[in-house]
């Protein structure tokens, strides 16, 4: 498919600057959640629309039609001479609700964010080995809070006072990995990872009606970077003539996150401003803990169906994470349970195109890496999706819908109900073929 090569080149040239801009010019549009006020923000869900439509599974999955970067060993699931690329976009639509302590009123809000999600490319190395590289989001920080002073004694003396809190930015992950298959069934892979990004946290107290007081603006600018590694293995076992079972495991090493933090504060009075603090210090102590994941899939050899299950575990309790005083925040051990399946009516039907479409569904339950006053925030959802084949080989357009809820209206938490829509494009081409001429 010679026409795919210029398309792929143009896509890479268009998408890579966007990912660079995302890391260098952080904005609140990288994500939005009240829970992103803590630590390095709201952790992103890994995987393309292929994974997202099946609850996020991928540790035990091998599929030669898609790049599955959730397990480094899965890069070897491919045609020997195939070039593969996957890039996607994601739309997050979230509806928030909160009930302040001692109140029967429920506060509501909503936010919609559209972003580039990932770009991953994979090439063959030699026979049963291959490598990949790509960029994906790791976390996002985005929140905006505004409240008014309600204490009568302060209002009577200082007038109308407003308090602001703003967070924006995010952390991206670039990775380069390789894998190889041994004894036809055992695949092993490793990814090198580089985390980078910027996060800004800003607070302000504004005196709107009194000219006797200066408004105070302060905050922190974080420039973050760190190195990590992820190891993976997968083992395939035929079960009779029609089924193949695959078990997989991944292990991510703990990653130190360093960088710089700029502490700033200035007072504003009328049209003039005075710098109170502006210092830059080295950032130490941040650490992303090690993560263990296991999974399995059972697949029909004719590719008509597959189902699988994943479990991941990551202990954040010993991590150093910035938290707002008085919030009751503490890091927690995060665990995730994911399951999903796919079904294709007849991939090789010559008459009906709709039978070529692959349909997927899944579900998940995740415990977040933070708790409040002893209550750990959990997210539960269902996923749906499908893939439409395009032209020849394994090119496809993939769609995923994630419907879920995080948090609740009890325990002084914020309830987030969301639907997230992901579209990714899987491109496939065969390289190194020698045409024959008569």
C-alpha positions as a Markdown table, in Angstrom:
| # | Residue | x | y | z |
|---|---|---|---|---|
| 1 | Unk | 0.0 | 0.0 | 0.0 |
| 2 | Unk | 2.3 | 2.7 | -1.3 |
| 3 | Unk | -0.2 | 5.5 | -0.7 |
| 4 | Unk | -0.1 | 4.9 | 3.1 |
| 5 | Unk | 3.6 | 5.9 | 3.4 |
| 6 | Unk | 3.1 | 9.6 | 2.5 |
| 7 | Unk | 0.0 | 9.6 | 4.6 |
| 8 | Unk | 2.0 | 8.2 | 7.6 |
| 9 | Unk | 4.8 | 10.7 | 7.1 |
| 10 | Unk | 2.4 | 13.6 | 7.0 |
| 11 | Unk | 0.6 | 12.4 | 10.1 |
| 12 | Unk | 3.8 | 12.1 | 12.0 |
| 13 | Unk | 4.9 | 15.6 | 11.0 |
| 14 | Unk | 1.5 | 17.0 | 12.0 |
| 15 | Unk | 1.1 | 15.2 | 15.3 |
| 16 | Unk | 4.6 | 15.4 | 16.9 |
| 17 | Unk | 4.6 | 19.2 | 17.2 |
| 18 | Unk | 1.2 | 19.0 | 18.9 |
| 19 | Unk | 2.6 | 16.7 | 21.6 |
| 20 | Unk | 5.6 | 18.9 | 22.1 |
| 21 | Unk | 3.3 | 21.9 | 22.5 |
| 22 | Unk | 1.3 | 20.0 | 25.0 |
| 23 | Unk | 4.3 | 19.4 | 27.3 |
| 24 | Unk | 5.9 | 22.8 | 26.9 |
| 25 | Unk | 2.9 | 25.1 | 26.9 |
| 26 | Unk | 0.7 | 23.6 | 29.7 |
| 27 | Unk | -2.9 | 24.7 | 29.9 |
| 28 | Unk | -5.8 | 23.7 | 31.9 |
| 29 | Unk | -7.2 | 22.1 | 28.8 |
| 30 | Unk | -5.0 | 19.0 | 29.2 |
| 31 | Unk | -7.6 | 17.7 | 31.6 |
| 32 | Unk | -10.1 | 18.9 | 34.3 |
| 33 | Unk | -10.9 | 17.3 | 37.6 |
| 34 | Unk | -11.1 | 18.6 | 41.2 |
| 35 | Unk | -9.0 | 15.5 | 42.2 |
| 36 | Unk | -6.1 | 16.8 | 40.1 |
| 37 | Unk | -5.3 | 19.4 | 42.8 |
| 38 | Unk | -3.0 | 16.8 | 44.5 |
| 39 | Unk | 0.3 | 15.1 | 43.5 |
| 40 | Unk | 1.2 | 15.0 | 39.9 |
| 41 | Unk | -2.5 | 15.3 | 38.9 |
| 42 | Unk | -5.1 | 13.0 | 37.5 |
| 43 | Unk | -3.4 | 9.8 | 36.1 |
| 44 | Unk | -4.4 | 9.1 | 32.4 |
| 45 | Unk | -5.7 | 5.8 | 31.2 |
| 46 | Unk | -3.2 | 4.1 | 28.9 |
| 47 | Unk | -4.1 | 2.4 | 25.7 |
| 48 | Unk | -5.6 | 3.2 | 22.3 |
| 49 | Unk | -9.3 | 3.0 | 21.4 |
| 50 | Unk | -8.7 | -0.8 | 20.9 |
| 51 | Unk | -7.8 | -1.2 | 24.6 |
| 52 | Unk | -10.3 | 1.4 | 25.9 |
| 53 | Unk | -13.3 | -0.3 | 24.3 |
| 54 | Unk | -12.6 | -3.5 | 26.3 |
| 55 | Unk | -12.3 | -2.0 | 29.7 |
| 56 | Unk | -8.7 | -1.1 | 29.3 |
| 57 | Unk | -7.3 | -4.7 | 29.0 |
| 58 | Unk | -4.1 | -5.5 | 27.2 |
| 59 | Unk | -1.5 | -7.1 | 29.5 |
| 60 | Unk | -2.4 | -10.6 | 28.2 |
| 61 | Unk | -3.5 | -9.6 | 24.8 |
| 62 | Unk | -1.7 | -10.4 | 21.5 |
| 63 | Unk | -3.3 | -9.1 | 18.3 |
| 64 | Unk | -1.3 | -8.8 | 15.0 |
| 65 | Unk | -3.8 | -6.1 | 13.8 |
| 66 | Unk | -3.1 | -3.5 | 16.5 |
| 67 | Unk | -0.3 | -2.0 | 18.5 |
| 68 | Unk | -0.9 | -3.0 | 22.1 |
| 69 | Unk | 1.6 | -0.9 | 24.1 |
| 70 | Unk | 0.2 | -1.9 | 27.5 |
| 71 | Unk | 2.6 | -4.8 | 27.6 |
| 72 | Unk | 6.1 | -4.3 | 26.1 |
| 73 | Unk | 6.1 | -8.0 | 25.0 |
| 74 | Unk | 3.1 | -7.5 | 22.8 |
| 75 | Unk | 5.2 | -5.6 | 20.2 |
| 76 | Unk | 6.2 | -9.0 | 18.8 |
| 77 | Unk | 2.5 | -9.8 | 17.8 |
| 78 | Unk | 2.7 | -8.8 | 14.2 |
| 79 | Unk | 3.4 | -9.9 | 10.7 |
| 80 | Unk | 7.2 | -10.2 | 10.2 |
| 81 | Unk | 7.7 | -7.4 | 7.8 |
| 82 | Unk | 4.9 | -5.1 | 8.9 |
| 83 | Unk | 5.1 | -1.4 | 9.8 |
| 84 | Unk | 2.4 | -0.3 | 12.2 |
| 85 | Unk | 1.2 | 3.1 | 13.5 |
| 86 | Unk | -1.6 | 4.1 | 15.8 |
| 87 | Unk | -2.6 | 7.7 | 16.7 |
| 88 | Unk | -5.7 | 8.9 | 18.4 |
| 89 | Unk | -7.7 | 11.7 | 19.9 |
| 90 | Unk | -9.9 | 11.8 | 23.0 |
| 91 | Unk | -13.0 | 13.8 | 24.1 |
| 92 | Unk | -13.7 | 13.9 | 27.9 |
| 93 | Unk | -17.2 | 15.1 | 29.0 |
| 94 | Unk | -17.5 | 15.2 | 32.8 |
| 95 | Unk | -20.4 | 16.3 | 35.0 |
| 96 | Unk | -19.6 | 17.2 | 38.6 |
| 97 | Unk | -21.7 | 17.2 | 41.7 |
| 98 | Unk | -20.8 | 17.9 | 45.4 |
| 99 | Unk | -22.8 | 18.4 | 48.6 |
| 100 | Unk | -21.0 | 20.5 | 51.2 |
| 101 | Unk | -20.9 | 19.2 | 54.7 |
| 102 | Unk | -24.0 | 20.2 | 56.7 |
| 103 | Unk | -25.9 | 21.2 | 53.5 |
| 104 | Unk | -28.8 | 19.6 | 51.7 |
| 105 | Unk | -28.0 | 21.5 | 48.5 |
| 106 | Unk | -26.1 | 19.8 | 45.7 |
| 107 | Unk | -23.7 | 21.9 | 43.6 |
| 108 | Unk | -23.3 | 21.1 | 39.9 |
| 109 | Unk | -20.8 | 21.8 | 37.2 |
| 110 | Unk | -19.6 | 20.4 | 33.9 |
| 111 | Unk | -16.5 | 20.5 | 31.7 |
| 112 | Unk | -15.6 | 19.2 | 28.2 |
| 113 | Unk | -12.0 | 18.7 | 27.0 |
| 114 | Unk | -10.7 | 17.6 | 23.6 |
| 115 | Unk | -7.1 | 16.5 | 23.3 |
| 116 | Unk | -4.6 | 14.6 | 21.2 |
| 117 | Unk | -4.2 | 11.3 | 23.0 |
| 118 | Unk | -1.3 | 9.2 | 21.7 |
| 119 | Unk | 0.9 | 8.4 | 18.8 |
| 120 | Unk | 2.8 | 5.0 | 18.6 |
| 121 | Unk | 4.9 | 3.5 | 15.8 |
| 122 | Unk | 6.3 | 0.0 | 15.5 |
| 123 | Unk | 8.9 | -1.5 | 13.1 |
| 124 | Unk | 10.3 | -5.0 | 12.7 |
| 125 | Unk | 13.9 | -5.7 | 13.7 |
| 126 | Unk | 14.7 | -9.3 | 12.7 |
| 127 | Unk | 12.2 | -12.2 | 12.2 |
| 128 | Unk | 10.4 | -12.5 | 15.6 |
| 129 | Unk | 11.7 | -9.2 | 17.1 |
| 130 | Unk | 10.4 | -5.6 | 16.8 |
| 131 | Unk | 10.6 | -2.2 | 18.4 |
| 132 | Unk | 8.3 | 0.7 | 19.0 |
| 133 | Unk | 8.3 | 4.3 | 20.2 |
| 134 | Unk | 5.6 | 6.8 | 21.0 |
| 135 | Unk | 4.3 | 9.6 | 23.2 |
| 136 | Unk | 1.2 | 9.3 | 25.5 |
| 137 | Unk | -0.2 | 11.4 | 28.3 |
| 138 | Unk | 0.7 | 10.3 | 31.8 |
| 139 | Unk | -1.2 | 12.8 | 34.0 |
| 140 | Unk | -3.2 | 16.0 | 33.7 |
| 141 | Unk | -3.8 | 18.9 | 36.1 |
| 142 | Unk | -6.8 | 21.1 | 35.6 |
| 143 | Unk | -9.0 | 22.8 | 38.1 |
| 144 | Unk | -10.6 | 26.2 | 38.8 |
| 145 | Unk | -12.2 | 27.1 | 42.2 |
| 146 | Unk | -13.7 | 30.4 | 43.2 |
| 147 | Unk | -15.3 | 31.1 | 46.6 |
| 148 | Unk | -16.3 | 34.2 | 48.5 |
| 149 | Unk | -15.5 | 35.0 | 52.1 |
| 150 | Unk | -18.6 | 34.2 | 54.2 |
| 151 | Unk | -17.5 | 35.3 | 57.7 |
| 152 | Unk | -19.4 | 38.4 | 58.6 |
| 153 | Unk | -16.6 | 39.9 | 60.8 |
| 154 | Unk | -14.1 | 39.8 | 57.9 |
| 155 | Unk | -16.6 | 41.1 | 55.3 |
| 156 | Unk | -17.7 | 44.0 | 57.5 |
| 157 | Unk | -14.1 | 45.1 | 57.9 |
| 158 | Unk | -12.5 | 44.2 | 54.5 |
| 159 | Unk | -15.5 | 44.2 | 52.2 |
| 160 | Unk | -16.0 | 41.6 | 49.4 |
| 161 | Unk | -13.2 | 39.0 | 49.3 |
| 162 | Unk | -12.8 | 36.4 | 46.7 |
| 163 | Unk | -10.5 | 33.4 | 46.8 |
| 164 | Unk | -9.2 | 31.7 | 43.6 |
| 165 | Unk | -7.4 | 28.4 | 43.0 |
| 166 | Unk | -6.2 | 27.4 | 39.6 |
| 167 | Unk | -4.2 | 24.4 | 38.3 |
| 168 | Unk | -3.1 | 23.7 | 34.8 |
| 169 | Unk | -0.6 | 21.5 | 33.0 |
| 170 | Unk | 0.3 | 17.9 | 32.6 |
| 171 | Unk | 3.0 | 15.2 | 32.4 |
| 172 | Unk | 3.6 | 13.3 | 29.2 |
| 173 | Unk | 5.4 | 10.0 | 28.7 |
| 174 | Unk | 7.7 | 9.2 | 25.8 |
| 175 | Unk | 8.9 | 5.6 | 25.5 |
| 176 | Unk | 11.1 | 3.4 | 23.3 |
| 177 | Unk | 10.9 | -0.3 | 23.6 |
| 178 | Unk | 11.8 | -3.6 | 21.9 |
| 179 | Unk | 10.7 | -7.2 | 22.3 |
| 180 | Unk | 11.5 | -10.7 | 21.0 |
| 181 | Unk | 9.9 | -14.1 | 20.9 |
| 182 | Unk | 11.6 | -17.3 | 22.0 |
| 183 | Unk | 10.6 | -20.9 | 21.4 |
| 184 | Unk | 7.6 | -19.6 | 19.3 |
| 185 | Unk | 5.5 | -19.0 | 22.4 |
| 186 | Unk | 7.4 | -16.9 | 25.0 |
| 187 | Unk | 7.7 | -13.2 | 24.3 |
| 188 | Unk | 9.7 | -10.8 | 26.3 |
| 189 | Unk | 9.9 | -7.0 | 26.0 |
| 190 | Unk | 11.2 | -3.9 | 27.8 |
| 191 | Unk | 10.4 | -0.2 | 27.5 |
| 192 | Unk | 12.5 | 2.8 | 28.5 |
| 193 | Unk | 10.3 | 5.7 | 29.6 |
| 194 | Unk | 10.9 | 9.4 | 29.9 |
| 195 | Unk | 8.5 | 11.6 | 31.8 |
| 196 | Unk | 8.4 | 15.3 | 31.2 |
| 197 | Unk | 6.0 | 18.2 | 31.7 |
| 198 | Unk | 5.0 | 21.4 | 33.5 |
| 199 | Unk | 2.4 | 22.0 | 36.2 |
| 200 | Unk | 1.3 | 25.4 | 37.6 |
| 201 | Unk | -0.7 | 25.8 | 40.9 |
| 202 | Unk | -2.0 | 29.3 | 41.5 |
| 203 | Unk | -3.9 | 30.8 | 44.4 |
| 204 | Unk | -5.2 | 34.4 | 45.0 |
| 205 | Unk | -7.1 | 36.5 | 47.5 |
| 206 | Unk | -8.8 | 39.5 | 45.9 |
| 207 | Unk | -10.2 | 42.4 | 47.8 |
| 208 | Unk | -12.9 | 43.7 | 45.4 |
| 209 | Unk | -14.4 | 46.6 | 47.4 |
| 210 | Unk | -11.7 | 47.8 | 49.7 |
| 211 | Unk | -8.7 | 49.9 | 48.5 |
| 212 | Unk | -6.9 | 49.5 | 51.9 |
| 213 | Unk | -5.6 | 46.0 | 51.2 |
| 214 | Unk | -3.4 | 44.4 | 48.6 |
| 215 | Unk | -4.6 | 41.4 | 46.7 |
| 216 | Unk | -2.2 | 38.5 | 47.2 |
| 217 | Unk | -1.3 | 36.2 | 44.3 |
| 218 | Unk | 0.9 | 33.2 | 44.8 |
| 219 | Unk | 1.7 | 29.8 | 43.4 |
| 220 | Unk | 4.2 | 27.2 | 42.2 |
| 221 | Unk | 5.5 | 26.3 | 38.8 |
| 222 | Unk | 6.8 | 22.8 | 38.5 |
| 223 | Unk | 9.1 | 21.6 | 35.7 |
| 224 | Unk | 9.2 | 17.8 | 36.0 |
| 225 | Unk | 11.2 | 15.1 | 34.3 |
| 226 | Unk | 12.1 | 11.5 | 35.2 |
| 227 | Unk | 13.3 | 8.1 | 33.8 |
| 228 | Unk | 11.5 | 4.8 | 34.2 |
| 229 | Unk | 11.4 | 1.3 | 32.7 |
| 230 | Unk | 8.7 | -1.3 | 32.1 |
| 231 | Unk | 9.2 | -5.0 | 31.6 |
| 232 | Unk | 6.7 | -7.4 | 30.1 |
| 233 | Unk | 6.3 | -11.0 | 29.1 |
| 234 | Unk | 3.6 | -13.1 | 27.4 |
| 235 | Unk | 3.2 | -16.8 | 26.9 |
| 236 | Unk | 0.8 | -18.4 | 24.3 |
| 237 | Unk | -0.6 | -21.8 | 24.7 |
| 238 | Unk | -2.8 | -23.5 | 22.1 |
| 239 | Unk | -5.9 | -25.3 | 23.5 |
| 240 | Unk | -6.9 | -27.8 | 21.0 |
| 241 | Unk | -7.3 | -26.8 | 17.4 |
| 242 | Unk | -9.6 | -23.8 | 17.8 |
| 243 | Unk | -8.4 | -21.8 | 20.9 |
| 244 | Unk | -5.3 | -20.0 | 22.1 |
| 245 | Unk | -4.8 | -18.8 | 25.7 |
| 246 | Unk | -2.3 | -16.1 | 26.5 |
| 247 | Unk | -1.0 | -15.1 | 29.9 |
| 248 | Unk | 1.0 | -11.9 | 30.5 |
| 249 | Unk | 2.7 | -9.9 | 33.2 |
| 250 | Unk | 4.2 | -6.4 | 33.4 |
| 251 | Unk | 6.4 | -4.7 | 36.0 |
| 252 | Unk | 7.2 | -1.0 | 36.0 |
| 253 | Unk | 10.2 | 0.1 | 38.1 |
| 254 | Unk | 9.8 | 2.9 | 40.6 |
| 255 | Unk | 10.7 | 6.2 | 38.9 |
| 256 | Unk | 12.3 | 9.2 | 40.6 |
| 257 | Unk | 10.8 | 12.5 | 39.3 |
| 258 | Unk | 13.1 | 15.5 | 39.5 |
| 259 | Unk | 13.2 | 19.0 | 38.1 |
| 260 | Unk | 12.7 | 22.5 | 39.4 |
| 261 | Unk | 10.0 | 24.4 | 41.3 |
| 262 | Unk | 9.5 | 28.1 | 41.1 |
| 263 | Unk | 7.8 | 29.6 | 44.1 |
| 264 | Unk | 6.3 | 33.0 | 43.4 |
| 265 | Unk | 4.1 | 35.5 | 45.3 |
| 266 | Unk | 3.2 | 39.1 | 44.6 |
| 267 | Unk | 0.9 | 41.8 | 45.9 |
| 268 | Unk | -1.4 | 43.9 | 43.7 |
| 269 | Unk | -2.7 | 47.3 | 44.7 |
| 270 | Unk | -4.5 | 49.3 | 42.0 |
| 271 | Unk | -2.3 | 49.2 | 38.9 |
| 272 | Unk | 0.9 | 48.5 | 40.7 |
| 273 | Unk | 2.3 | 45.1 | 41.8 |
| 274 | Unk | 5.2 | 44.2 | 44.2 |
| 275 | Unk | 7.1 | 40.9 | 44.1 |
| 276 | Unk | 7.1 | 39.2 | 47.5 |
| 277 | Unk | 8.8 | 35.9 | 46.6 |
| 278 | Unk | 10.4 | 34.6 | 43.4 |
| 279 | Unk | 12.7 | 31.7 | 44.0 |
| 280 | Unk | 13.6 | 28.6 | 42.1 |
| 281 | Unk | 14.8 | 25.4 | 43.9 |
| 282 | Unk | 15.6 | 21.9 | 42.9 |
| 283 | Unk | 12.7 | 19.4 | 43.2 |
| 284 | Unk | 13.5 | 16.3 | 45.2 |
| 285 | Unk | 11.5 | 13.5 | 46.7 |
| 286 | Unk | 8.9 | 12.9 | 44.1 |
| 287 | Unk | 8.6 | 9.2 | 43.2 |
| 288 | Unk | 6.2 | 7.2 | 41.1 |
| 289 | Unk | 6.0 | 3.7 | 42.8 |
| 290 | Unk | 6.5 | 0.4 | 41.1 |
| 291 | Unk | 3.5 | -1.2 | 39.4 |
| 292 | Unk | 2.7 | -4.9 | 38.9 |
| 293 | Unk | 0.2 | -6.1 | 36.3 |
| 294 | Unk | -1.1 | -9.5 | 35.3 |
| 295 | Unk | -3.6 | -10.5 | 32.6 |
| 296 | Unk | -4.9 | -13.3 | 30.4 |
| 297 | Unk | -6.9 | -13.7 | 27.2 |
| 298 | Unk | -8.7 | -16.6 | 25.5 |
| 299 | Unk | -8.9 | -16.1 | 21.7 |
| 300 | Unk | -10.4 | -18.2 | 18.9 |
| 301 | Unk | -7.8 | -19.1 | 16.2 |
| 302 | Unk | -10.1 | -17.8 | 13.5 |
| 303 | Unk | -10.1 | -14.4 | 15.2 |
| 304 | Unk | -13.9 | -14.4 | 15.6 |
| 305 | Unk | -13.9 | -13.7 | 19.3 |
| 306 | Unk | -11.7 | -13.0 | 22.3 |
| 307 | Unk | -12.1 | -12.1 | 26.0 |
| 308 | Unk | -9.7 | -11.2 | 28.7 |
| 309 | Unk | -9.0 | -9.9 | 32.2 |
| 310 | Unk | -6.3 | -7.6 | 33.7 |
| 311 | Unk | -5.3 | -6.7 | 37.3 |
| 312 | Unk | -2.8 | -4.0 | 38.3 |
| 313 | Unk | -1.5 | -3.0 | 41.7 |
| 314 | Unk | 0.5 | 0.1 | 42.6 |
| 315 | Unk | 1.3 | 1.3 | 46.2 |
| 316 | Unk | 1.5 | 5.1 | 46.5 |
| 317 | Unk | 1.4 | 5.1 | 50.3 |
| 318 | Unk | 5.1 | 5.9 | 50.7 |
| 319 | Unk | 5.2 | 8.5 | 48.0 |
| 320 | Unk | 5.9 | 12.1 | 48.7 |
| 321 | Unk | 2.9 | 14.0 | 47.3 |
| 322 | Unk | 2.0 | 17.7 | 47.8 |
| 323 | Unk | -1.4 | 18.1 | 49.4 |
| 324 | Unk | -3.5 | 21.1 | 50.5 |
| 325 | Unk | -3.5 | 21.4 | 54.3 |
| 326 | Unk | -6.7 | 20.4 | 56.0 |
| 327 | Unk | -8.1 | 18.4 | 53.2 |
| 328 | Unk | -7.7 | 15.0 | 54.8 |
| 329 | Unk | -5.8 | 13.8 | 51.8 |
| 330 | Unk | -3.4 | 10.9 | 51.9 |
| 331 | Unk | -1.8 | 8.7 | 49.2 |
| 332 | Unk | -3.2 | 5.2 | 48.9 |
| 333 | Unk | -2.7 | 1.8 | 47.2 |
| 334 | Unk | -4.3 | 1.8 | 43.8 |
| 335 | Unk | -5.7 | -1.4 | 42.3 |
| 336 | Unk | -7.6 | -1.9 | 39.0 |
| 337 | Unk | -9.8 | -4.8 | 37.8 |
| 338 | Unk | -10.6 | -4.8 | 34.0 |
| 339 | Unk | -12.4 | -7.2 | 31.8 |
| 340 | Unk | -13.5 | -7.1 | 28.1 |
| 341 | Unk | -14.3 | -9.0 | 25.0 |
| 342 | Unk | -14.5 | -8.6 | 21.2 |
| 343 | Unk | -16.6 | -10.3 | 18.5 |
| 344 | Unk | -16.3 | -10.3 | 14.7 |
| 345 | Unk | -19.3 | -11.9 | 12.9 |
| 346 | Unk | -17.3 | -13.0 | 9.8 |
| 347 | Unk | -14.0 | -11.3 | 9.1 |
| 348 | Unk | -13.7 | -13.1 | 5.7 |
| 349 | Unk | -17.2 | -12.6 | 4.4 |
| 350 | Unk | -17.1 | -11.5 | 0.7 |
| 351 | Unk | -20.7 | -10.1 | 0.5 |
| 352 | Unk | -21.6 | -8.2 | 3.7 |
| 353 | Unk | -19.2 | -5.5 | 4.9 |
| 354 | Unk | -21.0 | -5.1 | 8.3 |
| 355 | Unk | -19.8 | -8.7 | 9.1 |
| 356 | Unk | -16.2 | -7.4 | 9.0 |
| 357 | Unk | -16.8 | -4.9 | 11.8 |
| 358 | Unk | -15.4 | -5.9 | 15.2 |
| 359 | Unk | -17.6 | -5.1 | 18.2 |
| 360 | Unk | -16.2 | -4.7 | 21.7 |
| 361 | Unk | -17.4 | -4.2 | 25.3 |
| 362 | Unk | -15.9 | -4.2 | 28.8 |
| 363 | Unk | -16.0 | -3.0 | 32.4 |
| 364 | Unk | -13.6 | -1.9 | 35.1 |
| 365 | Unk | -13.3 | -0.9 | 38.7 |
| 366 | Unk | -10.4 | 1.2 | 39.8 |
| 367 | Unk | -9.2 | 2.5 | 43.2 |
| 368 | Unk | -7.5 | 5.8 | 42.9 |
| 369 | Unk | -4.1 | 6.7 | 44.4 |
| 370 | Unk | -5.7 | 9.1 | 46.9 |
| 371 | Unk | -8.1 | 8.9 | 49.8 |
| 372 | Unk | -9.8 | 11.6 | 51.9 |
| 373 | Unk | -10.4 | 11.2 | 55.6 |
| 374 | Unk | -9.9 | 7.5 | 55.1 |
| 375 | Unk | -12.3 | 7.1 | 52.1 |
| 376 | Unk | -10.5 | 6.0 | 49.0 |
| 377 | Unk | -11.9 | 7.4 | 45.7 |
| 378 | Unk | -13.1 | 4.7 | 43.3 |
| 379 | Unk | -14.1 | 4.7 | 39.6 |
| 380 | Unk | -16.4 | 2.2 | 38.0 |
| 381 | Unk | -17.5 | 2.1 | 34.4 |
| 382 | Unk | -18.5 | 0.2 | 31.3 |
| 383 | Unk | -17.0 | 0.5 | 27.8 |
| 384 | Unk | -18.2 | 0.0 | 24.3 |
| 385 | Unk | -16.6 | 0.2 | 20.9 |
| 386 | Unk | -16.0 | -1.1 | 17.4 |
| 387 | Unk | -13.5 | -1.2 | 14.6 |
| 388 | Unk | -14.2 | -0.5 | 11.0 |
| 389 | Unk | -11.6 | -2.0 | 8.5 |
| 390 | Unk | -10.3 | 0.4 | 5.8 |
| 391 | Unk | -8.9 | -0.6 | 2.5 |
| 392 | Unk | -6.5 | -3.6 | 2.6 |
| 393 | Unk | -4.3 | -5.2 | 5.2 |
| 394 | Unk | -5.1 | -4.3 | 8.8 |
| 395 | Unk | -5.9 | -0.6 | 8.5 |
| 396 | Unk | -8.9 | 0.4 | 10.6 |
| 397 | Unk | -10.7 | 3.3 | 12.4 |
| 398 | Unk | -11.4 | 2.4 | 16.0 |
| 399 | Unk | -14.0 | 3.9 | 18.3 |
| 400 | Unk | -14.4 | 3.6 | 22.1 |
| 401 | Unk | -16.9 | 5.0 | 24.6 |
| 402 | Unk | -16.3 | 5.0 | 28.3 |
| 403 | Unk | -19.3 | 5.6 | 30.6 |
| 404 | Unk | -18.5 | 5.7 | 34.3 |
| 405 | Unk | -18.5 | 7.4 | 37.7 |
| 406 | Unk | -15.8 | 8.4 | 40.1 |
| 407 | Unk | -16.3 | 9.5 | 43.7 |
| 408 | Unk | -19.7 | 10.0 | 45.4 |
| 409 | Unk | -21.9 | 12.6 | 47.1 |
| 410 | Unk | -21.1 | 11.1 | 50.5 |
| 411 | Unk | -18.0 | 11.5 | 52.7 |
| 412 | Unk | -17.4 | 15.0 | 51.4 |
| 413 | Unk | -16.2 | 13.8 | 48.0 |
| 414 | Unk | -17.0 | 15.1 | 44.5 |
| 415 | Unk | -18.9 | 12.9 | 42.2 |
| 416 | Unk | -17.8 | 12.8 | 38.6 |
| 417 | Unk | -20.1 | 11.2 | 36.0 |
| 418 | Unk | -18.4 | 11.0 | 32.6 |
| 419 | Unk | -18.5 | 9.8 | 29.1 |
| 420 | Unk | -15.2 | 9.7 | 27.3 |
| 421 | Unk | -15.0 | 9.2 | 23.5 |
| 422 | Unk | -11.8 | 8.0 | 21.9 |
| 423 | Unk | -11.0 | 7.6 | 18.2 |
| 424 | Unk | -7.8 | 6.1 | 17.0 |
| 425 | Unk | -6.4 | 5.2 | 13.6 |
| 426 | Unk | -4.5 | 2.0 | 13.0 |
| 427 | Unk | -2.3 | 2.1 | 9.9 |
| 428 | Unk | -0.5 | -1.0 | 8.6 |
| 429 | Unk | 1.9 | -1.5 | 5.7 |
| 430 | Unk | 4.2 | -4.2 | 4.5 |
| 431 | Unk | 7.9 | -3.3 | 4.0 |
| 432 | Unk | 10.9 | -4.9 | 2.4 |
| 433 | Unk | 8.9 | -6.8 | -0.3 |
| 434 | Unk | 10.7 | -7.4 | -3.6 |
| 435 | Unk | 8.4 | -7.2 | -6.5 |
| 436 | Unk | 8.7 | -9.7 | -9.3 |
| 437 | Unk | 8.9 | -8.6 | -12.9 |
| 438 | Unk | 8.6 | -10.8 | -16.0 |
